[in-house]
Amino acid sequence: MPKVTIDYEKGEDLNDVLDLCPAGVFEKQDDKIVVAHEDQCTACHACDGTHESIKVEDD
């Protein structure tokens, strides 16, 4: 299973990742984008190809 992490210190606006991710891995909780469904990640890299603060590590 791929490992998805977000580096919040980079300060990127990640709101568009909710629409970018075809697997629905991310959710907005308390005005913050979080990895909510990592088990659904298909490692397509749509998110980390667009955002430096998101990293997907393939297994």
C-alpha angles and dihedrals in degrees: 000000000000119000115229121196135174123210101208092184090076088069096219123163101242101176093111091059088079088069096033096059110081092192098055094238095149133064135180111241122174091347091306130107110234138178099253104159107030090156089067094057114121094188092242089146094220089134102044091041088061103033127048091202094061120076127188115193114196117218 
